[in-house]
Amino acid sequence: MKNVLIVGGAGYVGGAITDLIQQSNYNVRVYDALIYEDSFRKPVDFVYGDVRDHDKLSEQLKWADAVVWLAAIVGDGACQLNPELTKSINQDSVAWLADNYNGRIVFMSTCSVYGAQNKELNENSPTNPLSIYAETKLNAEKFLKHKNAIIFRLGTLFGVGDLYSRIRLDLVVNILTVRAYLEGQISVFGGDQFRPLLHVKDVARAVLMNLETDHKGIFNLARQNVRIMDLAYQVRMHFPDLIIDHTDMPFQDTRNYRVSAKKAEETFSFRSIHSVDEGIEELKYLVETKRIKDLKSPRYSNQAYLKEHYEELMIEKFKEVEAA
Ligand SMILES: NC(=O)c1ccc[n+]([C@@H]2O[C@H](COP(=O)([O-])OP(=O)(O)OC[C@H]3O[C@@H](n4cnc5c(N)ncnc54)[C@H](O)[C@@H]3O)[C@@H](O)[C@H]2O)c1
Protein backbone atom coordinates (compact mmCIF):
# COMPACT_ATOMS: atom_id res chain seq x y z
CA MET A 1 0.00 0.00 0.00
CA LYS A 2 1.33 3.38 -0.96
CA ASN A 3 -1.27 6.05 -1.70
CA VAL A 4 -3.43 7.53 1.05
CA LEU A 5 -6.19 10.02 0.28
CA ILE A 6 -7.22 12.12 3.27
CA VAL A 7 -10.69 13.45 2.60
CA GLY A 8 -11.35 16.46 4.82
CA GLY A 9 -7.62 16.52 5.60
CA ALA A 10 -7.37 20.31 5.87
CA GLY A 11 -9.22 20.33 9.20
CA TYR A 12 -8.21 20.01 12.84
CA VAL A 13 -7.86 16.22 12.90
CA GLY A 14 -6.64 16.10 9.31
CA GLY A 15 -3.64 18.27 10.17
CA ALA A 16 -2.30 15.72 12.64
CA ILE A 17 -3.09 12.71 10.46
CA THR A 18 -1.54 14.19 7.31
CA ASP A 19 1.75 14.92 9.05
CA LEU A 20 2.08 11.52 10.66
CA ILE A 21 1.20 9.55 7.54
CA GLN A 22 3.47 11.65 5.38
CA GLN A 23 6.37 11.09 7.79
CA SER A 24 5.68 7.37 7.53
CA ASN A 25 6.57 7.22 3.85
CA TYR A 26 3.16 6.95 2.30
CA ASN A 27 2.15 9.16 -0.61
CA VAL A 28 -0.37 11.51 0.92
CA ARG A 29 -2.99 13.58 -0.86
CA VAL A 30 -5.53 15.84 0.81
CA TYR A 31 -8.98 16.35 -0.75
CA ASP A 32 -10.89 19.18 0.93
CA ALA A 33 -13.36 21.99 0.17
CA LEU A 34 -11.53 24.38 2.53
CA ILE A 35 -14.67 25.42 4.32
CA TYR A 36 -12.85 27.22 7.10
CA GLU A 37 -9.60 28.04 5.34
CA ASP A 38 -8.53 30.69 2.85
CA SER A 39 -5.64 28.58 1.68
CA PHE A 40 -3.93 25.23 2.12
CA ARG A 41 -0.21 25.78 2.31
CA LYS A 42 1.06 22.58 3.81
CA PRO A 43 3.62 21.01 1.49
CA VAL A 44 1.38 18.05 0.70
CA ASP A 45 -0.33 17.06 -2.53
CA PHE A 46 -3.74 18.77 -2.52
CA VAL A 47 -6.98 18.61 -4.50
CA TYR A 48 -9.60 21.25 -3.86
CA GLY A 49 -12.96 19.53 -4.00
CA ASP A 50 -16.26 18.87 -2.34
CA VAL A 51 -17.29 15.35 -1.31
CA ARG A 52 -20.58 15.97 -3.13
CA ASP A 53 -18.66 16.37 -6.39
CA HIS A 54 -18.64 12.70 -7.29
CA ASP A 55 -16.84 13.03 -10.62
CA LYS A 56 -13.94 14.83 -9.06
CA LEU A 57 -13.75 12.52 -6.07
CA SER A 58 -13.95 9.39 -8.27
CA GLU A 59 -10.74 10.43 -10.02
CA GLN A 60 -8.95 10.63 -6.69
CA LEU A 61 -10.35 7.35 -5.43
CA LYS A 62 -8.79 5.59 -8.43
CA TRP A 63 -5.41 6.74 -7.14
CA ALA A 64 -5.96 5.80 -3.51
CA ASP A 65 -5.05 2.49 -1.85
CA ALA A 66 -6.62 3.80 1.34
CA VAL A 67 -9.01 6.61 2.19
CA VAL A 68 -9.12 8.37 5.53
CA TRP A 69 -12.56 10.00 5.65
CA LEU A 70 -12.81 13.08 7.86
CA ALA A 71 -14.96 15.43 5.79
CA ALA A 72 -18.08 16.40 7.68
CA ILE A 73 -19.95 19.22 9.27
CA VAL A 74 -18.70 18.65 12.79
CA GLY A 75 -20.42 19.40 16.09
CA ASP A 76 -24.03 19.50 17.27
CA GLY A 77 -24.57 23.24 16.84
CA ALA A 78 -22.91 23.44 13.42
CA CYS A 79 -24.95 20.50 12.10
CA GLN A 80 -28.20 21.90 13.45
CA LEU A 81 -27.82 25.06 11.34
CA ASN A 82 -28.92 23.20 8.23
CA PRO A 83 -29.92 19.56 8.76
CA GLU A 84 -30.37 18.85 5.03
CA LEU A 85 -26.92 20.09 4.20
CA THR A 86 -25.49 18.12 7.11
CA LYS A 87 -27.20 14.97 5.93
CA SER A 88 -25.87 15.30 2.41
CA ILE A 89 -22.27 15.83 3.56
CA ASN A 90 -22.08 13.59 6.64
CA GLN A 91 -24.23 10.73 5.49
CA ASP A 92 -25.13 10.65 1.79
CA SER A 93 -21.55 11.13 0.65
CA VAL A 94 -20.48 8.17 2.80
CA ALA A 95 -23.23 6.03 1.23
CA TRP A 96 -21.81 7.03 -2.14
CA LEU A 97 -18.27 6.16 -1.00
CA ALA A 98 -19.43 2.70 0.09
CA ASP A 99 -20.94 2.11 -3.35
CA ASN A 100 -17.96 3.39 -5.29
CA TYR A 101 -14.79 2.40 -3.47
CA ASN A 102 -13.37 -0.98 -2.54
CA GLY A 103 -10.05 -0.06 -0.96
CA ARG A 104 -9.25 0.38 2.71
CA ILE A 105 -11.40 2.97 4.52
CA VAL A 106 -10.61 4.60 7.86
CA PHE A 107 -13.69 6.49 8.97
CA MET A 108 -14.11 8.94 11.84
CA SER A 109 -17.29 8.67 13.80
CA THR A 110 -17.97 10.03 17.25
CA CYS A 111 -18.81 8.86 20.77
CA SER A 112 -21.70 11.35 20.56
CA VAL A 113 -23.65 8.45 19.05
CA TYR A 114 -24.03 7.20 22.67
CA GLY A 115 -25.92 10.33 23.73
CA ALA A 116 -26.71 10.23 27.43
CA GLN A 117 -26.22 6.97 29.31
CA ASN A 118 -24.98 6.20 32.79
CA LYS A 119 -22.79 3.12 32.53
CA GLU A 120 -19.45 2.76 30.77
CA LEU A 121 -20.20 2.01 27.15
CA ASN A 122 -18.53 -0.33 24.72
CA GLU A 123 -19.03 -0.82 21.00
CA ASN A 124 -21.97 -3.17 21.61
CA SER A 125 -23.82 -0.76 23.87
CA PRO A 126 -27.02 0.77 22.56
CA THR A 127 -26.68 4.05 20.74
CA ASN A 128 -28.76 7.10 21.57
CA PRO A 129 -28.01 9.94 19.15
CA LEU A 130 -29.32 13.23 20.52
CA SER A 131 -28.38 15.49 17.63
CA ILE A 132 -28.36 15.64 13.84
CA TYR A 133 -24.58 15.35 14.06
CA ALA A 134 -24.70 12.08 16.01
CA GLU A 135 -27.55 10.74 13.91
CA THR A 136 -25.82 11.35 10.56
CA LYS A 137 -22.56 9.87 11.83
CA LEU A 138 -24.36 6.77 13.07
CA ASN A 139 -26.10 6.35 9.73
CA ALA A 140 -22.79 6.79 7.92
CA GLU A 141 -21.29 3.98 10.03
CA LYS A 142 -24.03 1.64 8.81
CA PHE A 143 -23.18 2.21 5.14
CA LEU A 144 -19.65 1.00 5.84
CA LYS A 145 -20.68 -2.19 7.60
CA HIS A 146 -19.72 -4.60 4.82
CA LYS A 147 -16.70 -2.68 3.56
CA ASN A 148 -13.01 -3.02 4.33
CA ALA A 149 -13.53 -0.22 6.83
CA ILE A 150 -12.39 0.56 10.35
CA ILE A 151 -14.59 3.05 12.15
CA PHE A 152 -13.31 5.09 15.07
CA ARG A 153 -15.82 6.53 17.50
CA LEU A 154 -13.70 9.37 18.81
CA GLY A 155 -14.01 11.01 22.18
CA THR A 156 -13.84 14.79 22.39
CA LEU A 157 -10.45 15.80 21.09
CA PHE A 158 -8.03 18.33 22.46
CA GLY A 159 -4.55 19.75 21.93
CA VAL A 160 -2.54 20.97 19.00
CA GLY A 161 -2.36 18.57 16.07
CA ASP A 162 0.04 20.33 13.73
CA LEU A 163 1.53 23.71 12.98
CA TYR A 164 -0.64 24.70 10.00
CA SER A 165 -4.25 23.74 10.43
CA ARG A 166 -6.97 25.73 12.12
CA ILE A 167 -7.16 24.89 15.78
CA ARG A 168 -10.68 24.26 17.05
CA LEU A 169 -11.54 26.34 20.08
CA ASP A 170 -15.02 24.84 20.35
CA LEU A 171 -13.90 21.61 22.06
CA VAL A 172 -14.18 21.38 25.81
CA VAL A 173 -10.51 21.18 26.92
CA ASN A 174 -9.49 23.83 24.41
CA ILE A 175 -12.42 26.10 25.32
CA LEU A 176 -11.80 25.92 29.05
CA THR A 177 -8.11 26.67 28.60
CA VAL A 178 -8.76 29.69 26.39
CA ARG A 179 -11.42 31.03 28.77
CA ALA A 180 -9.10 30.55 31.72
CA TYR A 181 -6.53 32.67 29.94
CA LEU A 182 -8.89 35.31 28.56
CA GLU A 183 -11.28 35.77 31.45
CA GLY A 184 -9.57 34.30 34.50
CA GLN A 185 -12.90 32.66 35.23
CA ILE A 186 -14.82 29.71 33.84
CA SER A 187 -18.46 28.85 34.28
CA VAL A 188 -19.40 25.22 34.65
CA PHE A 189 -23.06 24.34 34.25
CA GLY A 190 -23.98 21.16 36.07
CA GLY A 191 -20.52 19.70 35.75
CA ASP A 192 -21.41 16.09 36.55
CA GLN A 193 -21.61 15.10 32.90
CA PHE A 194 -18.80 12.89 31.63
CA ARG A 195 -16.86 13.17 28.39
CA PRO A 196 -14.29 10.78 26.98
CA LEU A 197 -11.21 12.77 25.96
CA LEU A 198 -8.38 12.10 23.53
CA HIS A 199 -5.46 14.10 22.15
CA VAL A 200 -5.77 14.85 18.45
CA LYS A 201 -2.30 13.37 17.79
CA ASP A 202 -3.37 10.07 19.31
CA VAL A 203 -6.07 9.81 16.65
CA ALA A 204 -3.37 10.13 14.02
CA ARG A 205 -1.47 7.27 15.62
CA ALA A 206 -4.54 5.03 15.60
CA VAL A 207 -5.12 5.82 11.91
CA LEU A 208 -1.54 5.06 10.95
CA MET A 209 -1.62 1.79 12.90
CA ASN A 210 -4.62 0.66 10.90
CA LEU A 211 -3.97 1.69 7.31
CA GLU A 212 -2.82 -1.80 6.46
CA THR A 213 -4.46 -4.01 9.06
CA ASP A 214 -7.56 -5.96 8.29
CA HIS A 215 -9.36 -4.87 11.46
CA LYS A 216 -12.88 -3.91 10.58
CA GLY A 217 -15.87 -2.50 12.40
CA ILE A 218 -16.31 -0.06 15.22
CA PHE A 219 -13.72 0.94 17.83
CA ASN A 220 -14.11 3.52 20.58
CA LEU A 221 -11.04 5.71 20.95
CA ALA A 222 -10.49 7.69 24.13
CA ARG A 223 -7.80 8.20 26.75
CA GLN A 224 -9.99 8.76 29.79
CA ASN A 225 -13.48 9.73 30.84
CA VAL A 226 -13.56 13.00 32.71
CA ARG A 227 -16.31 14.85 34.59
CA ILE A 228 -16.52 18.39 33.27
CA MET A 229 -16.17 19.75 36.82
CA ASP A 230 -12.98 17.75 37.38
CA LEU A 231 -11.68 19.03 34.08
CA ALA A 232 -12.24 22.60 35.25
CA TYR A 233 -10.15 21.86 38.37
CA GLN A 234 -7.49 20.31 36.18
CA VAL A 235 -7.33 23.48 34.08
CA ARG A 236 -6.93 25.45 37.32
CA MET A 237 -3.72 23.52 38.05
CA HIS A 238 -2.32 25.39 35.04
CA PHE A 239 -3.91 28.77 35.91
CA PRO A 240 -3.71 28.93 39.73
CA ASP A 241 -5.73 32.16 40.01
CA LEU A 242 -8.62 30.77 38.00
CA ILE A 243 -12.09 31.26 39.44
CA ILE A 244 -14.48 28.40 38.79
CA ASP A 245 -18.06 29.49 38.78
CA HIS A 246 -20.37 26.55 39.33
CA THR A 247 -24.07 26.66 38.74
CA ASP A 248 -26.55 23.82 39.07
CA MET A 249 -28.41 24.95 35.99
CA PRO A 250 -28.75 21.94 33.69
CA PHE A 251 -26.22 22.10 30.94
CA GLN A 252 -27.77 22.91 27.56
CA ASP A 253 -25.87 20.04 26.04
CA THR A 254 -27.41 16.95 27.59
CA ARG A 255 -24.75 14.54 26.38
CA ASN A 256 -23.25 12.47 29.15
CA TYR A 257 -21.31 9.32 28.39
CA ARG A 258 -18.30 7.31 29.45
CA VAL A 259 -16.72 4.89 27.03
CA SER A 260 -14.37 1.95 27.21
CA ALA A 261 -11.56 1.87 24.65
CA LYS A 262 -10.57 -1.67 25.64
CA LYS A 263 -11.40 -3.16 22.26
CA ALA A 264 -8.83 -0.92 20.52
CA GLU A 265 -6.26 -1.77 23.19
CA GLU A 266 -6.85 -5.50 22.90
CA THR A 267 -7.15 -5.60 19.11
CA PHE A 268 -4.28 -3.39 17.97
CA SER A 269 -2.56 -2.43 21.25
CA PHE A 270 -3.75 1.14 21.10
CA ARG A 271 -2.83 3.28 24.07
CA SER A 272 -2.93 7.04 24.05
CA ILE A 273 0.38 8.69 24.83
CA HIS A 274 -0.65 12.36 25.11
CA SER A 275 -2.20 13.54 28.37
CA VAL A 276 -4.88 16.12 29.05
CA ASP A 277 -2.28 18.20 30.93
CA GLU A 278 -0.11 18.16 27.83
CA GLY A 279 -3.02 19.44 25.75
CA ILE A 280 -3.79 22.20 28.24
CA GLU A 281 -0.13 23.27 28.19
CA GLU A 282 -0.10 23.33 24.37
CA LEU A 283 -3.13 25.60 24.30
CA LYS A 284 -1.75 27.74 27.11
CA TYR A 285 1.45 28.23 25.17
CA LEU A 286 -0.46 29.23 22.02
CA VAL A 287 -2.53 31.82 23.81
CA GLU A 288 0.17 33.18 26.10
CA THR A 289 2.56 33.75 23.23
CA LYS A 290 -0.27 35.43 21.29
CA ARG A 291 -0.02 33.14 18.28
CA ILE A 292 -3.74 33.48 17.74
CA LYS A 293 -4.52 37.12 17.15
CA ASP A 294 -8.23 37.03 17.87
CA LEU A 295 -9.25 34.17 20.14
CA LYS A 296 -12.88 35.20 19.84
CA SER A 297 -12.94 35.06 16.04
CA PRO A 298 -15.76 32.82 14.74
CA ARG A 299 -13.17 31.09 12.60
CA TYR A 300 -12.20 28.85 15.52
CA SER A 301 -15.70 27.59 16.19
CA ASN A 302 -17.47 25.48 13.55
CA GLN A 303 -20.91 26.66 14.60
CA ALA A 304 -20.04 30.36 14.82
CA TYR A 305 -18.22 30.29 11.49
CA LEU A 306 -20.87 28.34 9.59
CA LYS A 307 -23.63 30.54 10.96
CA GLU A 308 -22.10 33.32 8.90
CA HIS A 309 -20.99 31.25 5.92
CA TYR A 310 -23.17 28.23 5.42
CA GLU A 311 -24.92 29.61 2.32
CA GLU A 312 -21.59 29.07 0.59
CA LEU A 313 -22.07 25.37 1.20
CA MET A 314 -25.68 25.07 0.14
CA ILE A 315 -26.38 22.23 -2.24
CA GLU A 316 -28.07 24.46 -4.80
CA LYS A 317 -25.16 26.82 -4.90
CA PHE A 318 -22.79 23.88 -5.16
CA LYS A 319 -24.72 22.60 -8.18
CA GLU A 320 -24.60 25.99 -9.85
CA VAL A 321 -20.84 26.04 -9.50
CA GLU A 322 -20.66 22.59 -10.99
CA ALA A 323 -22.84 23.55 -13.96
CA ALA A 324 -20.82 26.67 -14.74
N1 LIG B 1 -12.68 17.10 16.85
C1 LIG B 1 -13.34 16.23 17.59
O1 LIG B 1 -13.42 16.33 18.83
C2 LIG B 1 -14.01 15.05 16.95
C3 LIG B 1 -14.66 14.15 17.78
C4 LIG B 1 -15.31 13.07 17.22
C5 LIG B 1 -15.27 12.86 15.85
N2 LIG B 1 -14.63 13.75 15.06
C6 LIG B 1 -14.66 13.49 13.61
O2 LIG B 1 -13.38 13.73 13.02
C7 LIG B 1 -13.53 14.27 11.71
C8 LIG B 1 -12.71 15.54 11.59
O3 LIG B 1 -13.15 16.50 12.56
P1 LIG B 1 -12.38 17.87 12.78
O4 LIG B 1 -12.42 18.16 14.24
O5 LIG B 1 -11.07 17.83 12.07
O6 LIG B 1 -13.37 18.89 12.04
P2 LIG B 1 -13.01 20.16 11.14
O7 LIG B 1 -14.30 20.90 11.03
O8 LIG B 1 -11.81 20.86 11.69
O9 LIG B 1 -12.61 19.56 9.74
C9 LIG B 1 -13.51 19.07 8.79
C10 LIG B 1 -12.85 19.20 7.42
O10 LIG B 1 -13.74 18.66 6.46
C11 LIG B 1 -13.82 19.54 5.37
N3 LIG B 1 -15.14 19.40 4.75
C12 LIG B 1 -16.35 19.60 5.32
N4 LIG B 1 -17.32 19.44 4.42
C13 LIG B 1 -16.72 19.12 3.25
C14 LIG B 1 -17.20 18.82 1.95
N5 LIG B 1 -18.50 18.87 1.67
N6 LIG B 1 -16.32 18.47 0.99
C15 LIG B 1 -14.98 18.45 1.26
N7 LIG B 1 -14.46 18.75 2.47
C16 LIG B 1 -15.32 19.07 3.45
C17 LIG B 1 -13.63 20.94 5.97
O11 LIG B 1 -13.21 21.89 5.01
C18 LIG B 1 -12.59 20.66 7.05
O12 LIG B 1 -11.29 20.82 6.52
C19 LIG B 1 -15.02 14.48 11.49
O13 LIG B 1 -15.52 13.44 10.70
C20 LIG B 1 -15.60 14.43 12.90
O14 LIG B 1 -16.92 13.95 12.89
C21 LIG B 1 -14.00 14.84 15.57
The ligand as an SDF file (V2000), in Angstrom:
LIG
                    3D

 44 48  0  0  0  0  0  0  0  0999 V2000
  -12.6750   17.0960   16.8450 N   0  0  0  0  0  0  0  0  0  0  0  0
  -13.3400   16.2260   17.5910 C   0  0  0  0  0  0  0  0  0  0  0  0
  -13.4200   16.3340   18.8350 O   0  0  0  0  0  0  0  0  0  0  0  0
  -14.0150   15.0530   16.9480 C   0  0  0  0  0  0  0  0  0  0  0  0
  -14.6550   14.1530   17.7840 C   0  0  0  0  0  0  0  0  0  0  0  0
  -15.3090   13.0670   17.2250 C   0  0  0  0  0  0  0  0  0  0  0  0
  -15.2700   12.8650   15.8530 C   0  0  0  0  0  0  0  0  0  0  0  0
  -14.6260   13.7520   15.0610 N   0  0  0  0  0  0  0  0  0  0  0  0
  -14.6630   13.4920   13.6050 C   0  0  0  0  0  0  0  0  0  0  0  0
  -13.3840   13.7270   13.0240 O   0  0  0  0  0  0  0  0  0  0  0  0
  -13.5280   14.2710   11.7120 C   0  0  0  0  0  0  0  0  0  0  0  0
  -12.7130   15.5410   11.5880 C   0  0  0  0  0  0  0  0  0  0  0  0
  -13.1530   16.5010   12.5600 O   0  0  0  0  0  0  0  0  0  0  0  0
  -12.3760   17.8720   12.7780 P   0  0  0  0  0  0  0  0  0  0  0  0
  -12.4220   18.1560   14.2360 O   0  0  0  0  0  0  0  0  0  0  0  0
  -11.0720   17.8270   12.0720 O   0  0  0  0  0  0  0  0  0  0  0  0
  -13.3690   18.8870   12.0420 O   0  0  0  0  0  0  0  0  0  0  0  0
  -13.0140   20.1650   11.1420 P   0  0  0  0  0  0  0  0  0  0  0  0
  -14.2990   20.9050   11.0310 O   0  0  0  0  0  0  0  0  0  0  0  0
  -11.8080   20.8600   11.6860 O   0  0  0  0  0  0  0  0  0  0  0  0
  -12.6060   19.5550    9.7430 O   0  0  0  0  0  0  0  0  0  0  0  0
  -13.5100   19.0700    8.7890 C   0  0  0  0  0  0  0  0  0  0  0  0
  -12.8520   19.2020    7.4230 C   0  0  0  0  0  0  0  0  0  0  0  0
  -13.7400   18.6620    6.4590 O   0  0  0  0  0  0  0  0  0  0  0  0
  -13.8220   19.5440    5.3730 C   0  0  0  0  0  0  0  0  0  0  0  0
  -15.1370   19.4050    4.7450 N   0  0  0  0  0  0  0  0  0  0  0  0
  -16.3490   19.6050    5.3180 C   0  0  0  0  0  0  0  0  0  0  0  0
  -17.3240   19.4400    4.4180 N   0  0  0  0  0  0  0  0  0  0  0  0
  -16.7230   19.1170    3.2460 C   0  0  0  0  0  0  0  0  0  0  0  0
  -17.2030   18.8160    1.9470 C   0  0  0  0  0  0  0  0  0  0  0  0
  -18.5030   18.8740    1.6650 N   0  0  0  0  0  0  0  0  0  0  0  0
  -16.3170   18.4710    0.9850 N   0  0  0  0  0  0  0  0  0  0  0  0
  -14.9850   18.4530    1.2590 C   0  0  0  0  0  0  0  0  0  0  0  0
  -14.4600   18.7520    2.4680 N   0  0  0  0  0  0  0  0  0  0  0  0
  -15.3240   19.0710    3.4540 C   0  0  0  0  0  0  0  0  0  0  0  0
  -13.6290   20.9360    5.9700 C   0  0  0  0  0  0  0  0  0  0  0  0
  -13.2060   21.8890    5.0080 O   0  0  0  0  0  0  0  0  0  0  0  0
  -12.5910   20.6610    7.0460 C   0  0  0  0  0  0  0  0  0  0  0  0
  -11.2920   20.8160    6.5200 O   0  0  0  0  0  0  0  0  0  0  0  0
  -15.0230   14.4790   11.4920 C   0  0  0  0  0  0  0  0  0  0  0  0
  -15.5210   13.4440   10.7040 O   0  0  0  0  0  0  0  0  0  0  0  0
  -15.5980   14.4260   12.8960 C   0  0  0  0  0  0  0  0  0  0  0  0
  -16.9230   13.9520   12.8940 O   0  0  0  0  0  0  0  0  0  0  0  0
  -13.9980   14.8390   15.5720 C   0  0  0  0  0  0  0  0  0  0  0  0
  1  2  1  0
  2  3  2  0
  2  4  1  0
  4  5  1  0
  4 44  2  0
  5  6  2  0
  6  7  1  0
  7  8  2  0
  8  9  1  0
  8 44  1  0
  9 10  1  0
  9 42  1  0
 10 11  1  0
 11 12  1  0
 11 40  1  0
 12 13  1  0
 13 14  1  0
 14 15  2  0
 14 16  1  0
 14 17  1  0
 17 18  1  0
 18 19  2  0
 18 20  1  0
 18 21  1  0
 21 22  1  0
 22 23  1  0
 23 24  1  0
 23 38  1  0
 24 25  1  0
 25 26  1  0
 25 36  1  0
 26 27  1  0
 26 35  1  0
 27 28  2  0
 28 29  1  0
 29 30  1  0
 29 35  2  0
 30 31  1  0
 30 32  2  0
 32 33  1  0
 33 34  2  0
 34 35  1  0
 36 37  1  0
 36 38  1  0
 38 39  1  0
 40 41  1  0
 40 42  1  0
 42 43  1  0
M  CHG  2   8   1  16  -1
M  END
$$$$
